[in-house]
């Protein structure tokens, strides 16, 4: 079992995973309130998150490099305090321009988590990395799920400002607690234990890395496109399931992501037992028909299809991470996984602009989901080019999103 220090690190890393996904998703529900409060159209307001979402990707690589010099624990304190402080500031703004810069700040500090918090977790996970990473992955998915419930309930109980301020305050308090643990010597950074590297040919390494660059970006683009648009899509088509008020919409969206949260455990189990290529391609393939169906469905059928398509996207991540770890030298895992997170979050502003452009032109989400289905189909075609598994022992992945 991990030591007490390891367990404390696991707690803070898992909380961080929950907070980043909550704070990078709650605006998609808050914007539904701002439409009426500020009397601005949806496609204009959703664009305010474009620069912030870009920062989540752009800053990931330098954040990881900086943590190598100053330590992961110190960077995690900056993550909690900075992201929370920017969220509080966003709740105090009175103009769209000021809100855009606050959202940008959220994105800058949110970028710290994945290249810093996940490796920090791995170094302190003891001998049960798979179990710990699966547990941590659930927290990330629950963060996305809770974003709708937290934002929707705070809006209905108070205002859109509370939906920013309350989560921000919780993040700041967590950062203060982490700093207190550090000052008392209860948290530190430990060296990662050595692991055996997979032996693969240079040709296979570059081939797999090139294919995964394409599939990771497309998978991220689909995921971010769903996350951006699903609250508004549910608001338009819930057919009475959400009742009245934004809380009901947030609750339905939360139900979708909560059901999908545990698929990382299932996906990891499948990746341990079956060929990685087969698991990866299968998960991507499920997204194609479900995205196409979501383009025109409503009510309960929409929620069922949306749950399956989100499950498939989340379930692909363990196999993706294991493929990436298997076909790249362990000495380059930090760089490689840094690139993964840049691609994953760099897709967010593209997705936001895509949703804003299509809905601004058509006023509906039909073509948004048809386009996402096409992206998923291209990803399937690319993944089919991956080499077959050849019995290479797969090292533990450096992290899962």
C-alpha positions as CSV (number, residue, x, y, z in Angstrom):
1,X,0.0,0.0,0.0
2,X,1.1,3.6,-0.6
3,X,2.6,5.5,2.4
4,X,0.7,8.2,4.1
5,X,2.5,10.8,2.0
6,X,1.5,8.9,-1.1
7,X,-2.2,8.8,0.0
8,X,-2.2,12.5,0.6
9,X,-0.7,13.1,-2.8
10,X,-3.3,10.9,-4.4
11,X,-6.1,12.9,-2.7
12,X,-4.8,16.2,-3.9
13,X,-4.1,14.9,-7.4
14,X,-7.6,13.4,-7.6
15,X,-9.2,16.7,-6.4
16,X,-7.2,18.6,-8.9
17,X,-8.5,16.3,-11.7
18,X,-12.0,16.9,-10.6
19,X,-11.5,20.7,-10.3
20,X,-9.9,21.2,-13.7
21,X,-12.7,19.3,-15.6
22,X,-15.3,21.2,-13.6
23,X,-13.8,24.6,-14.1
24,X,-13.2,24.0,-17.8
25,X,-16.8,22.8,-18.4
26,X,-19.0,25.0,-16.1
27,X,-19.0,27.9,-18.6
28,X,-21.0,25.8,-21.1
29,X,-23.9,25.9,-18.5
30,X,-23.3,29.4,-17.2
31,X,-23.6,30.7,-20.7
32,X,-27.2,29.6,-20.8
33,X,-27.9,32.1,-18.0
34,X,-25.8,34.9,-19.5
35,X,-27.9,34.7,-22.7
36,X,-30.8,36.2,-20.9
37,X,-28.9,38.3,-18.3
38,X,-26.7,40.1,-20.9
39,X,-29.1,39.8,-23.8
40,X,-26.4,38.3,-26.1
41,X,-26.7,35.4,-28.6
42,X,-25.3,32.0,-27.6
43,X,-22.7,31.9,-30.4
44,X,-21.2,35.2,-29.3
45,X,-21.0,34.2,-25.7
46,X,-19.6,30.8,-26.2
47,X,-16.7,32.3,-28.1
48,X,-15.5,34.1,-24.9
49,X,-14.0,30.7,-23.9
50,X,-11.9,30.4,-27.1
51,X,-8.7,32.0,-25.8
52,X,-9.0,30.2,-22.4
53,X,-9.5,26.8,-24.0
54,X,-6.5,27.5,-26.2
55,X,-4.3,28.3,-23.1
56,X,-5.2,24.9,-21.6
57,X,-3.3,23.3,-24.5
58,X,-0.6,25.9,-25.2
59,X,0.6,26.2,-21.6
60,X,0.6,22.5,-20.9
61,X,4.1,21.8,-22.2
62,X,5.9,24.7,-20.5
63,X,4.0,24.0,-17.3
64,X,5.4,20.4,-17.3
65,X,8.9,21.7,-18.0
66,X,8.7,24.2,-15.2
67,X,7.6,21.5,-12.7
68,X,10.8,19.7,-13.4
69,X,12.7,22.7,-12.0
70,X,10.5,23.9,-9.1
71,X,8.7,20.7,-8.2
72,X,5.2,19.3,-8.9
73,X,3.8,20.1,-5.5
74,X,4.6,23.8,-5.8
75,X,3.1,23.9,-9.3
76,X,0.0,22.2,-7.9
77,X,-0.4,25.0,-5.3
78,X,-0.2,27.5,-8.2
79,X,-2.8,25.5,-10.1
80,X,-5.3,25.5,-7.2
81,X,-4.8,29.1,-6.2
82,X,-4.5,30.5,-9.8
83,X,-7.5,28.7,-11.3
84,X,-9.7,29.4,-8.3
85,X,-8.7,33.1,-8.1
86,X,-9.5,33.6,-11.8
87,X,-12.9,31.8,-11.4
88,X,-13.7,34.2,-8.5
89,X,-12.7,37.2,-10.6
90,X,-14.9,35.9,-13.5
91,X,-17.9,36.0,-11.1
92,X,-17.2,39.6,-10.3
93,X,-17.0,40.9,-13.9
94,X,-19.6,43.1,-15.6
95,X,-18.5,43.0,-19.2
96,X,-17.9,40.4,-21.8
97,X,-14.3,41.6,-22.4
98,X,-13.4,41.3,-18.7
99,X,-15.0,37.9,-18.6
100,X,-13.0,36.7,-21.6
101,X,-9.7,37.6,-19.8
102,X,-10.8,35.9,-16.6
103,X,-11.7,32.8,-18.6
104,X,-8.3,33.0,-20.2
105,X,-6.7,33.0,-16.8
106,X,-8.7,29.9,-15.8
107,X,-7.3,28.3,-18.9
108,X,-3.6,29.3,-18.2
109,X,-3.7,27.8,-14.6
110,X,-5.8,24.8,-15.7
111,X,-3.1,23.9,-18.1
112,X,-0.8,23.0,-15.1
113,X,-2.8,19.9,-14.0
114,X,-2.3,17.2,-16.6
115,X,1.4,17.5,-17.3
116,X,2.2,18.0,-13.6
117,X,-0.6,16.3,-11.5
118,X,-0.7,13.0,-13.4
119,X,3.1,12.3,-13.3
120,X,3.1,13.5,-9.7
121,X,0.4,10.9,-9.0
122,X,2.3,8.2,-10.8
123,X,5.4,8.8,-8.7
124,X,3.4,8.4,-5.5
125,X,1.1,5.5,-6.6
126,X,3.3,2.7,-5.2
127,X,2.8,-0.7,-6.8
128,X,-0.9,-0.2,-7.7
129,X,-0.6,2.3,-10.5
130,X,-3.4,0.9,-12.7
131,X,-5.9,1.0,-9.8
132,X,-4.8,4.5,-8.7
133,X,-4.9,5.9,-12.3
134,X,-8.3,4.4,-12.8
135,X,-9.5,6.0,-9.6
136,X,-8.1,9.3,-10.6
137,X,-9.7,9.1,-14.0
138,X,-13.1,8.7,-12.5
139,X,-12.6,12.0,-10.6
140,X,-11.8,13.7,-13.9
141,X,-15.0,12.4,-15.5
142,X,-17.0,13.3,-12.5
143,X,-15.7,16.8,-12.7
144,X,-17.2,17.2,-16.1
145,X,-20.4,15.6,-14.9
146,X,-20.6,17.8,-11.8
147,X,-20.0,21.0,-13.8
148,X,-23.6,20.9,-15.0
149,X,-25.1,20.2,-11.6
150,X,-23.0,22.6,-9.7
151,X,-23.4,25.5,-12.2
152,X,-27.1,24.8,-12.8
153,X,-27.9,24.6,-9.1
154,X,-25.9,27.7,-8.1
155,X,-27.5,29.7,-10.9
156,X,-31.0,28.6,-9.9
157,X,-30.3,29.2,-6.2
158,X,-28.4,32.4,-6.6
159,X,-27.0,33.7,-9.9
160,X,-24.5,33.0,-12.6
161,X,-21.9,34.9,-10.5
162,X,-22.2,32.2,-7.7
163,X,-21.6,29.5,-10.3
164,X,-18.1,31.0,-10.8
165,X,-17.3,32.2,-7.3
166,X,-18.2,29.1,-5.2
167,X,-16.1,26.6,-7.2
168,X,-13.3,29.1,-7.3
169,X,-13.3,29.6,-3.6
170,X,-13.2,25.8,-3.1
171,X,-10.2,25.6,-5.4
172,X,-8.4,28.4,-3.5
173,X,-9.1,26.7,-0.1
174,X,-7.7,23.4,-1.5
175,X,-4.5,25.2,-2.6
176,X,-4.1,26.7,0.9
177,X,-4.6,23.2,2.4
178,X,-1.9,21.7,0.0
179,X,0.5,24.5,0.9
180,X,-0.1,23.8,4.6
181,X,0.7,20.1,4.1
182,X,3.9,21.1,2.2
183,X,5.0,23.5,5.0
184,X,4.5,20.7,7.6
185,X,6.5,18.3,5.5
186,X,3.6,16.0,4.7
187,X,3.9,16.4,0.9
188,X,7.0,16.2,-1.2
189,X,8.2,15.0,-4.7
190,X,9.7,11.6,-5.0
191,X,11.7,10.0,-7.8
192,X,9.8,7.8,-10.2
193,X,10.8,4.1,-10.0
194,X,12.6,2.7,-13.0
195,X,10.5,0.7,-15.4
196,X,11.5,-1.5,-18.3
197,X,11.1,0.0,-21.7
198,X,9.3,-1.6,-24.6
199,X,11.5,-2.8,-27.4
200,X,10.1,-1.6,-30.7
201,X,11.6,-0.8,-34.0
202,X,12.2,2.9,-34.9
203,X,9.9,2.5,-37.9
204,X,7.1,1.2,-35.8
205,X,7.7,3.9,-33.2
206,X,7.4,6.8,-35.7
207,X,4.5,5.1,-37.5
208,X,2.5,4.7,-34.4
209,X,3.3,8.1,-33.0
210,X,2.3,9.8,-36.3
211,X,-1.0,7.9,-36.4
212,X,-1.7,8.6,-32.7
213,X,-1.1,12.3,-33.3
214,X,-3.9,12.3,-35.8
215,X,-6.3,10.1,-33.8
216,X,-5.6,11.9,-30.5
217,X,-6.4,15.3,-32.0
218,X,-9.5,14.0,-33.7
219,X,-10.7,12.1,-30.6
220,X,-10.1,15.3,-28.5
221,X,-11.9,17.4,-31.1
222,X,-15.0,15.1,-30.9
223,X,-14.9,15.1,-27.1
224,X,-14.5,18.9,-26.8
225,X,-17.2,19.4,-29.4
226,X,-19.6,17.3,-27.4
227,X,-18.7,19.0,-24.1
228,X,-19.2,22.4,-25.7
229,X,-22.5,21.8,-27.3
230,X,-24.3,19.1,-25.2
231,X,-25.8,21.5,-22.6
232,X,-27.4,23.7,-25.3
233,X,-28.5,20.6,-27.3
234,X,-30.2,19.2,-24.3
235,X,-31.8,22.5,-23.6
236,X,-33.3,22.6,-27.1
237,X,-34.4,19.0,-27.3
238,X,-35.0,17.6,-23.8
239,X,-38.8,17.4,-24.6
240,X,-39.8,18.1,-21.0
241,X,-37.3,15.8,-19.3
242,X,-35.4,18.7,-17.7
243,X,-38.4,20.5,-16.4
244,X,-38.0,24.3,-16.0
245,X,-34.8,26.1,-15.2
246,X,-31.1,25.5,-16.0
247,X,-30.6,23.1,-13.2
248,X,-32.6,20.4,-15.0
249,X,-30.5,20.8,-18.1
250,X,-27.3,20.6,-16.0
251,X,-28.7,17.5,-14.2
252,X,-29.3,15.6,-17.5
253,X,-25.9,16.5,-18.8
254,X,-24.4,15.4,-15.5
255,X,-26.2,12.0,-15.8
256,X,-24.6,11.5,-19.2
257,X,-21.0,12.1,-17.9
258,X,-21.6,10.3,-14.6
259,X,-22.6,7.2,-16.5
260,X,-19.6,7.5,-18.7
261,X,-17.2,8.2,-15.8
262,X,-16.6,4.6,-14.9
263,X,-15.8,3.6,-18.5
264,X,-12.1,4.3,-17.8
265,X,-12.0,1.4,-15.5
266,X,-13.8,-0.8,-18.1
267,X,-11.6,0.5,-20.9
268,X,-8.5,-0.2,-18.8
269,X,-9.7,-3.8,-18.1
270,X,-10.3,-4.4,-21.8
271,X,-6.9,-2.9,-22.7
272,X,-5.2,-5.3,-20.3
273,X,-7.0,-8.4,-21.7
274,X,-7.3,-7.7,-25.5
275,X,-5.1,-6.3,-28.3
276,X,-4.8,-2.6,-27.9
277,X,-5.5,-1.8,-31.5
278,X,-8.7,-3.8,-31.4
279,X,-9.9,-2.0,-28.3
280,X,-8.9,1.4,-29.6
281,X,-10.5,1.0,-33.0
282,X,-13.6,-0.5,-31.5
283,X,-14.2,2.5,-29.1
284,X,-13.6,5.0,-32.0
285,X,-16.0,3.1,-34.2
286,X,-18.9,3.2,-31.7
287,X,-18.7,7.0,-31.8
288,X,-19.5,7.2,-35.6
289,X,-23.2,6.0,-35.6
290,X,-24.0,7.5,-32.1
291,X,-22.8,11.0,-33.2
292,X,-24.8,10.7,-36.4
293,X,-27.9,9.6,-34.4
294,X,-27.5,12.5,-31.9
295,X,-27.7,14.9,-34.7
296,X,-31.4,14.4,-35.1
297,X,-32.7,12.7,-31.9
298,X,-34.4,14.3,-28.9
299,X,-35.7,13.4,-25.4
300,X,-34.7,10.1,-23.8
301,X,-33.3,8.6,-27.0
302,X,-30.9,11.5,-27.3
303,X,-29.7,11.0,-23.7
304,X,-29.2,7.3,-24.3
305,X,-27.2,7.8,-27.5
306,X,-25.2,10.7,-25.9
307,X,-24.3,8.5,-23.0
308,X,-23.0,5.7,-25.3
309,X,-21.0,8.1,-27.4
310,X,-19.3,9.8,-24.4
311,X,-18.6,6.3,-22.9
312,X,-16.9,5.3,-26.1
313,X,-14.7,8.4,-26.1
314,X,-13.7,8.0,-22.5
315,X,-13.2,4.2,-22.9
316,X,-10.7,4.7,-25.6
317,X,-8.3,6.6,-23.4
318,X,-6.6,3.8,-21.5
319,X,-5.8,1.9,-24.8
320,X,-4.6,5.2,-26.3
321,X,-2.3,5.9,-23.4
322,X,-0.9,2.4,-23.4
323,X,-0.2,2.5,-27.1
324,X,1.6,5.8,-26.6
325,X,3.6,4.4,-23.8
326,X,4.4,1.1,-25.6
327,X,5.7,2.6,-28.8
328,X,7.8,5.5,-27.3
329,X,11.0,5.3,-25.2
330,X,10.3,5.8,-21.5
331,X,13.0,8.4,-21.5
332,X,10.8,10.5,-23.7
333,X,7.4,9.8,-22.0
334,X,7.3,13.3,-20.4
335,X,7.7,15.0,-23.8
336,X,5.4,12.6,-25.5
337,X,2.6,12.9,-23.0
338,X,3.1,16.6,-22.9
339,X,2.4,16.6,-26.6
340,X,-0.7,14.5,-26.0
341,X,-2.1,17.0,-23.6
342,X,-1.3,19.9,-25.9
343,X,-3.2,18.1,-28.7
344,X,-6.1,17.2,-26.4
345,X,-6.7,20.7,-25.0
346,X,-5.5,22.5,-28.2
347,X,-8.6,20.9,-29.8
348,X,-10.9,22.8,-27.4
349,X,-10.7,26.3,-29.1
350,X,-11.2,24.6,-32.5
351,X,-14.3,22.8,-31.2
352,X,-15.6,26.0,-29.6
353,X,-15.2,27.9,-32.9
354,X,-16.7,25.0,-34.9
355,X,-19.8,24.9,-32.7
356,X,-20.1,28.7,-32.7
357,X,-19.7,28.9,-36.5
358,X,-22.2,26.2,-37.3
359,X,-24.8,27.2,-34.8
360,X,-24.4,30.9,-35.7
361,X,-25.1,30.0,-39.4
362,X,-27.8,27.3,-38.9
363,X,-29.2,27.9,-35.5
364,X,-29.3,24.2,-34.8
365,X,-26.9,21.4,-33.9
366,X,-27.6,18.9,-36.7
367,X,-24.6,19.7,-38.7
368,X,-22.4,20.0,-35.6
369,X,-22.9,16.4,-34.8
370,X,-22.7,15.2,-38.4
371,X,-19.4,17.0,-38.7
372,X,-18.2,15.3,-35.4
373,X,-19.3,11.9,-36.8
374,X,-17.2,12.6,-39.9
375,X,-14.1,13.4,-37.7
376,X,-14.7,10.1,-35.8
377,X,-14.8,8.2,-39.0
378,X,-11.5,9.7,-40.2
379,X,-10.0,8.7,-36.8
380,X,-11.2,5.1,-37.3
381,X,-9.6,5.0,-40.7
382,X,-6.3,6.3,-39.2
383,X,-6.4,3.9,-36.3
384,X,-6.8,0.9,-38.6
385,X,-3.2,1.7,-39.9
386,X,-1.8,0.9,-36.4
387,X,0.4,-2.2,-36.3
388,X,-0.9,-5.4,-34.8
389,X,0.1,-6.2,-31.3
390,X,3.1,-8.5,-31.2
391,X,3.3,-9.5,-27.6
392,X,5.4,-6.5,-26.6
393,X,5.1,-6.0,-22.8
394,X,3.3,-2.7,-22.3
395,X,4.8,-0.5,-19.6
396,X,2.4,1.4,-17.4
397,X,1.1,4.6,-19.1
398,X,2.3,7.9,-17.8
399,X,-1.2,9.0,-17.0
400,X,-4.8,9.0,-18.2
401,X,-7.0,11.9,-18.8
